[in-house]
Structure formats: structure tokens, C-alpha cells
Amino acid sequence: MQPPTQQDINRIYRGFNQASAVDYRHQYFISARQFGDNNQGVHLDFKQSIATGYWELYRPHRDLLICLADSFYHQDFIQKIKPVEDIVSIRFVLSGNYQVTYADHIPLGIPRLTVSILSTHKNDTFDLSIQQGNHLSSVTLHLRPDYFMHHVNLGGSSCSLTSPLFLDKIFNQKQLFNIPLLPAMRSDVLTLLKMPYLGTRRRLYTESKSLVLLCQLFHYIEEFYQQSALPLDINERLIDKLAHAKQLITQNYQSPLTIIELARRVGLNRSTLCGEFKRQYHCTVHEFLQNYRMNKARELLQSSSMSISQIAERVGYEYATNFTTAFKKQFSVLPKAYRTKKTL
């Protein structure tokens, strides 16, 4: 079979991203080859000047587009997306950070270890951006709204997934509905990105695991609201505020906000922020900040020639000795040794 062409990419993206009709393949990628055993998918290897890694796009049918991404970015990357039909995008982000920016709107952040749901209306163009130094590992499912609703209703219950409030948030607001990437989801994302299969098995495994991720996501949302004593609208607002807190932490990791300032900015008191943040994300605010800083440092050790002191300063440490101690505590290896081995 011949290597995929730009026309093949356009066909796979059709309906979900009209902007891809620009010379997409030659602009970003050095090579393209067939994904699976038919012409409904493509494997794309990035140009080394842009990123190290790949994207895989697979269109099992007209209602679903699956995108696998495992790539380290050497420069800021922006992909323009222009859907010619309404779509719902669900991103399972294992590592790295996205930003979604609509015209005249502030950027919406999608941090690592998060599942985000975002609905975009026909011809509502937005930019998907990934900052230099990010190692993005993610599985994205783009679905037509009818297909999304079909899987929502498979549970057979009338709980939060079919409530007007939930559906209004998904379909009528330019907001991200973010939840934690649970351990089972993390495992499935990782196995998808590292699967050894080729041909028919690769195609079948990708589609089946993607549906498993959908089932896990919807089950979690149902369980979360059923177990909570708070009304749905209060939970929705609280989740939004916690997601905003998470975004502020990642945006200000070099000069962190105090807990009091962070609480003030998101409209919560200090004790509510600390308690609900840990319940929602399974770590304290400080632990989340520390994990984010250390992963940033690890990426810089892998991808740059900066000195240890420069990296320490970049991730918000005044003294390199404090940074070295924190890195050793996080990864059980000194920064210098990690750079030499580049393995944990």
C-alpha cells in the first residue's frame, strides 16, 4: 500500500478539522505511513526541529476520530482547528499540558493527569497550543454529539450524565469540564501509546481501548455525583474553581501564589480549597506544585543544556541545593546523575 498522502489526512480529519486541508503533512511531519490494516488511519512522525515523537490518527467510522500523541516538543506548537460540524472532544492527558484558545477568550488550560471534555460548535475555530519543553502523552477522542449522547445513555440511568445542567455545560458553554485521570485510565492510555501490535490487531486494540476509556469516564462521573451529598450545580461550580486553582498553580509555578492568595483568586476559603483540592486530585496543593516543578525540571534536564543552577532558577528555586534535595526526594536520583543516565 502507498504511503498516506495529504488527501488521506484530509479524509481522516473530514468534519473534525477543516484547517488540516492546509499542507499539514509537510508543514509539521517528516514521514507518514499507514496505521493498522486499512486506509482509515495514519502514523505521522514529527520533523526533528519541531518535536521528537509521533501522532496517530484513526477514523474507525464517521462519528469518531481517535488521536494518539506521544511527542516531546522542541518549540512552541500551535495547531489551528476548524470543525465544520459540532464536535465533542475528550482528551485523556497522561503528561504534558495543552491550551485551548478561542478568539476573544482567555486560554483554557488542560494540565497533565486530567480528562477534559470540550464541545465546539460548527466553524468555531480555536488554537490548540503546546509549549516548548512539554512531553505530551495523550489519547484524544473526537465524537459527533449524537455518538457522544448514545454512549452517555448506555448506562441506562437518569443520573448526572443526562441532567440538563451537565448537558448544558458540555454543549452550550466554551468551558472545559475537567476531572482527574484515574489510575485505571492512566494505565489504558499508557498501554495504547506503547502497544506492540501492528496491522489488524493495532486497529482493533485502539478502537476497543478507546471505548473502555469512555466507559471508565462516564462511570466515574456517575459515581462521583451519586456519592456526593451536594447538589449537582454546587459540585459543578466547585469543580470549576478547583480546576481554575490547578491552572493558576501551573501558570505561576516559578513564583507560586500563597494558599491564601490562591483561595482568594478562585473564590474559596483556605480550608475548603485545601480539603476539596486533595479530595478531587488526590494530592495537596503543595504536592501538586512540587510534582509539576519536578516534572518541568526533568524535561529540562532531558532536552536542554542548561546548568543545574539555571534549571533550579527556572522552576522557581532560589538555591540550587534546595532544588537538588527536592529532585532527589522526588525521583531518588540527583539531577546530574539523571541527566547522565536519562532514565529513572
C-alpha positions in Angstrom: 0.0 0.0 0.0 1.3 3.5 -0.8 2.3 5.9 2.0 -0.6 8.2 3.1 -1.0 11.5 1.2 -2.3 14.9 2.3 -5.6 13.8 0.7 -5.7 10.8 3.1 -5.1 13.1 6.1 -7.9 15.4 4.9 -10.2 12.5 4.5 -9.5 11.2 8.0 -9.9 14.6 9.6 -13.0 15.4 7.5 -15.7 17.1 9.5 -13.5 17.5 12.6 -10.8 19.8 11.4 -11.1 21.7 8.1 -7.9 23.6 8.9 -5.9 20.4 8.2 -6.5 20.9 4.5 -3.5 23.2 4.5 -0.3 21.4 3.6 -0.4 19.7 7.0 1.9 16.7 6.4 4.9 18.7 5.0 4.5 21.6 7.5 4.9 19.5 10.6 5.9 15.9 9.7 8.9 14.2 8.1 7.1 11.0 7.3 3.7 9.3 7.1 2.8 5.7 7.0 -0.3 3.6 7.2 -1.9 2.9 10.6 -3.4 -0.5 11.1 -4.6 -2.6 8.2 -6.8 -0.1 6.2 -6.7 3.4 4.8 -8.7 4.9 7.7 -5.6 5.7 9.8 -2.2 7.3 9.5 1.0 7.4 11.6 2.9 10.7 11.4 6.5 11.3 12.6 7.4 14.9 13.5 10.2 16.8 12.0 13.0 16.9 14.5 13.1 20.7 14.5 9.5 20.7 15.9 9.3 17.6 18.1 10.5 14.1 18.8 7.7 11.6 18.5 4.5 10.9 16.6 0.8 11.3 16.2 -1.5 8.6 15.1 -4.9 9.4 13.6 -7.6 6.7 13.2 -11.1 7.2 11.9 -13.0 3.9 12.7 -16.2 5.4 11.4 -17.7 8.8 10.6 -18.7 9.6 14.2 -15.3 9.1 15.9 -11.7 10.2 15.4 -9.0 8.8 17.6 -5.8 10.7 18.1 -2.8 9.2 19.9 0.1 11.5 20.7 3.5 10.8 22.2 5.9 13.6 21.5 8.4 15.9 23.1 8.2 19.5 21.7 11.4 21.4 20.9 9.5 24.6 20.1 6.1 26.1 20.8 3.5 24.3 18.7 0.1 25.6 17.6 -2.5 23.6 15.7 -5.5 25.5 14.3 -8.7 23.6 14.5 -11.8 24.5 12.5 -14.6 22.0 12.8 -17.2 22.1 10.0 -19.7 20.2 12.3 -20.4 20.3 16.0 -17.9 18.0 17.9 -17.2 16.9 21.4 -13.5 16.4 22.2 -12.4 14.2 25.2 -8.7 14.4 26.0 -7.0 11.9 28.3 -3.7 13.6 29.2 -1.1 11.5 30.8 1.7 14.0 30.6 2.3 17.5 29.1 -0.1 20.5 29.1 -2.4 21.8 26.4 -4.0 25.2 26.0 -7.2 25.8 24.0 -7.8 29.4 22.9 -10.9 30.7 21.1 -11.0 34.2 19.6 -11.7 36.8 22.3 -11.5 34.2 25.1 -8.8 33.6 27.7 -6.8 30.4 27.2 -8.3 27.2 28.7 -5.7 25.0 30.3 -5.6 21.2 30.2 -2.9 20.0 32.7 -1.4 16.6 32.9 -3.2 13.7 34.6 -6.5 15.2 33.5 -9.5 14.2 31.4 -11.2 17.2 29.7 -14.5 17.4 27.8 -15.0 20.3 25.4 -17.8 20.9 23.0 -17.1 23.0 19.9 -19.7 24.3 17.5 -19.5 24.3 13.7 -17.0 26.8 12.3 -15.9 27.9 15.8 -12.2 28.0 15.1 -9.7 27.6 18.0 -6.0 27.2 18.5 -4.6 24.1 20.3 -1.2 25.0 21.7 1.6 23.1 23.4 4.5 24.9 24.9 8.2 24.1 24.2 9.6 21.6 26.6 6.4 19.6 27.1 6.4 15.8 26.7 2.8 15.2 25.6 1.4 11.8 26.1 -2.4 11.7 25.4 -5.3 10.0 23.8 -8.0 12.3 22.3 -11.4 11.1 21.2 -13.4 13.5 18.9 -17.0 12.5 18.7 -20.1 13.8 17.0 -22.7 14.9 19.6 -25.2 12.1 18.7 -22.5 9.5 19.2 -21.5 11.1 22.5 -25.1 11.0 23.7 -25.5 7.4 22.6 -22.6 6.3 24.9 -23.9 8.6 27.7 -27.2 6.8 27.6 -25.7 3.3 27.6 -25.6 3.4 31.4 -29.4 3.2 31.5 -29.8 5.7 34.3 -31.0 9.2 34.6 -28.3 10.5 36.8 -25.9 13.4 36.3 -24.8 12.5 32.8 -28.3 13.1 31.3 -29.2 16.0 33.5 -29.9 19.3 31.7 -27.2 21.1 33.8 -24.5 18.6 32.7 -25.5 18.7 29.1 -25.8 22.4 29.0 -22.3 22.7 30.4 -20.9 20.3 27.7 -22.8 21.7 24.7 -23.5 25.3 25.3 -20.5 26.8 27.1 -16.9 27.3 26.0 -15.6 25.7 29.1 -13.6 22.7 29.9 -15.2 20.0 32.0 -12.0 18.6 33.8 -11.8 15.6 36.0 -8.7 13.7 37.3 -7.2 11.0 35.1 -7.8 8.0 37.3 -5.2 5.2 37.7 -7.1 2.8 35.5 -7.4 5.4 32.8 -3.6 6.2 33.1 -2.9 2.5 32.6 -5.1 2.3 29.5 -3.6 5.5 28.0 -0.1 4.2 28.5 -0.9 0.8 27.0 -2.4 2.4 24.0 0.7 4.6 23.4 3.1 1.7 24.0 1.1 -1.1 22.3 3.3 -3.6 20.3 0.6 -4.5 17.8 0.6 -3.9 14.1 -2.0 -4.3 11.3 -5.4 -5.5 12.2 -4.6 -6.0 15.9 -3.4 -2.4 16.2 -6.6 -1.1 14.7 -8.9 -3.3 16.9 -6.9 -2.7 20.1 -7.0 1.1 19.5 -10.8 1.2 19.0 -11.6 -1.2 21.9 -9.4 0.6 24.4 -10.8 3.9 23.4 -14.3 2.7 24.2 -13.0 1.3 27.5 -11.8 4.8 28.3 -15.2 6.3 27.5 -16.9 3.7 29.8 -14.5 4.5 32.6 -15.0 8.2 32.3 -18.8 8.1 32.3 -18.8 5.6 35.2 -16.6 7.9 37.3 -18.9 10.9 36.6 -21.9 8.9 37.7 -20.3 7.6 40.8 -18.9 11.0 41.8 -22.3 12.7 41.8 -24.2 9.8 43.2 -21.9 9.6 46.2 -21.8 13.4 46.8 -24.2 15.0 49.2 -24.0 18.3 47.4 -26.5 19.3 44.7 -25.1 19.0 41.2 -24.9 22.7 40.5 -22.8 23.3 43.6 -20.5 20.4 42.6 -20.1 21.8 39.1 -19.1 25.2 40.4 -16.7 23.7 42.9 -15.0 21.6 40.3 -14.6 24.7 38.1 -13.0 26.6 40.9 -10.6 23.7 41.7 -9.7 23.4 38.0 -9.0 27.2 38.0 -6.8 26.7 41.0 -4.9 24.0 39.2 -4.5 26.3 36.2 -3.2 29.1 38.4 -0.7 26.8 40.1 0.8 25.7 36.7 0.8 29.3 35.4 2.7 30.6 38.4 4.9 27.7 39.3 8.1 29.8 39.1 6.7 32.3 41.7 4.0 30.4 43.5 0.9 32.0 44.9 0.3 31.7 48.6 -2.6 29.4 49.6 -4.5 32.5 50.8 -3.9 34.3 47.5 -4.8 31.2 45.5 -8.0 30.8 47.5 -8.9 34.4 47.1 -8.5 34.2 43.3 -10.7 31.2 42.9 -13.4 32.4 45.4 -13.0 29.7 48.1 -11.8 29.9 51.7 -8.5 28.4 52.6 -9.8 25.3 54.3 -12.3 24.5 51.5 -9.6 24.9 48.8 -7.1 22.6 50.6 -9.6 20.0 51.6 -11.5 19.8 48.3 -8.4 20.0 46.2 -7.0 16.9 47.9 -10.3 15.1 47.6 -10.6 15.9 43.9 -6.9 15.4 42.8 -5.6 13.0 45.4 -2.8 15.3 46.4 -2.3 18.5 48.4 -1.8 21.9 46.7 1.8 21.8 47.7 2.3 18.3 46.4 0.7 19.2 43.0 3.0 22.2 42.7 6.0 20.1 43.7 5.2 17.4 41.2 4.7 20.0 38.4 8.0 21.7 39.2 9.9 18.4 39.3 8.5 17.2 36.0 9.4 20.5 34.4 12.9 20.1 35.7 13.1 16.6 34.4 12.0 17.8 31.0 14.7 20.5 31.0 17.4 18.0 32.1 16.4 15.8 29.1 16.1 18.5 26.5 18.4 21.4 27.3 22.0 22.1 28.1 21.1 24.5 31.0 23.2 24.1 34.1 21.6 22.6 37.3 21.6 26.1 38.8 19.8 27.6 35.8 17.2 24.8 35.9 16.7 25.3 39.6 16.0 29.0 39.0 13.8 28.2 36.0 11.5 26.1 38.1 11.3 28.5 41.0 14.2 27.6 43.4 16.4 30.4 44.7 19.1 27.9 45.8 20.3 25.0 43.7 21.0 22.9 46.8 17.3 23.1 47.8 16.4 22.1 44.2 18.8 19.2 44.2 17.4 17.9 47.5 13.8 18.1 46.2 14.7 16.4 43.0 16.4 13.6 44.8 13.4 13.2 47.1 11.1 13.0 44.1 13.0 10.7 41.8 15.6 9.0 44.1 18.4 10.3 41.9 20.4 13.5 41.8 19.8 15.9 38.8 23.3 15.5 37.5 23.1 11.7 37.6 19.6 11.7 36.0 21.0 13.9 33.1 23.8 11.4 32.6 21.6 8.3 32.6 18.4 9.9 31.3 16.5 7.1 33.0 14.7 6.6 36.2 
